[in-house]
């Protein structure tokens, strides 16, 4: 991959722009599960697709190049990538992790790893003093989500990575919201970058996939061993779908980010909306850090209505966004974290993190933003009308 070219160009012009054998301008899907060995003393590059597959190799090499890493790994889901990476840890190790982390990651840490004797501490990762205080002699990993899910809090990747190195720890960064199009954590000192490629990287709500990238030879060898041992690899056809989605990542994310800013600005000025969380606002507490380490604000925002009743009223009237789990697709997706992405988190823990019953997360797609705003205006007007009716009835 030619580093002199822009990211946008390298999405299309890389080592896999065409097949070397046929000239095909699409990576071949090698659906084989096993490969003939002409000489069992000197086996070929491939023997069994769990251990390696040409189509998966193409994806893994491509994402490694885009993230500035030396080795990439493709998994069956984002959680498969995260879970396999946590298997780098051993009994009695300790993890310091963002407190407002994705619900599936919370579940893995709190309910699974804990049973294997791996301890953890949830911290406000935006507070370096709190992070430093939480590090113990047996701490092995500092785990970051930035922007965080769903409150879009911003962690200083470079500062946390330096803190980790000073204490002999690794830094893992979930880069799902930004993708390498907007943020490259390895260049800021992180050791491992993780993605739910289901989201922006694939981008079309038609594949479930996870990716991991590192630039450490030792981590590469360990992850390769774990990927083969656990076997939660991404199938050849799904690898091809992710590769296809990558080609339009830059233009999709640019358009969606521009629209997200416009929608966020509208919501910020609406009297029914109590708060908007979006790192593109200069008033966001992490805005300066985000501007330093990222090249855009992204296409995800969250906003808070008063309570669950208002969320129900609002969701009944809007028509354009899909009301669903997930994010990062060509269509806008509206999610209710309390009962979707963070349903695995106990209510007490959820509320402590500010994930209230009135919080909604919006991933802005490729619709005309004016159409989205008009749709939201209808929904919020209905919320107001229902509130007014309730006030009259209660008198």
Secondary structure, DSSP 8 states (H G I E B T S, - for coil): --TTS-HHHHTTSSTTSS-TTT--SS------SB---S-TTS--S-SBTTT--HHHHHHHHHHHHHHT-SEEEEESSHHHHHHHHHTT--TT-EEEEETT--HHHHHIIIIIGGGGT-EEEEE-TT-HHHHHHH--TTEEEEEEESS-TTT-----HHHHHHHHHHTT-EEEEE-TTTHHHH--GGGGT-SEEEEETTTTTT-SSS---EEEEE--HHHHHHHHHHHHHH--B--HHHHHHHHHHHTTHHHHHHHHHHHHHHHHHHHHT-TT--EEE-TTSTTSTTHHHHHHH-SS--SEEEEE-SSHHHHHHHHHH--SSEESS---SSS-EEE-GGGTTTTTS-HHHHHHTT--TTEEEEE--SS-HHHHHHHHHHHHHHHHHHHHHHHHHH-
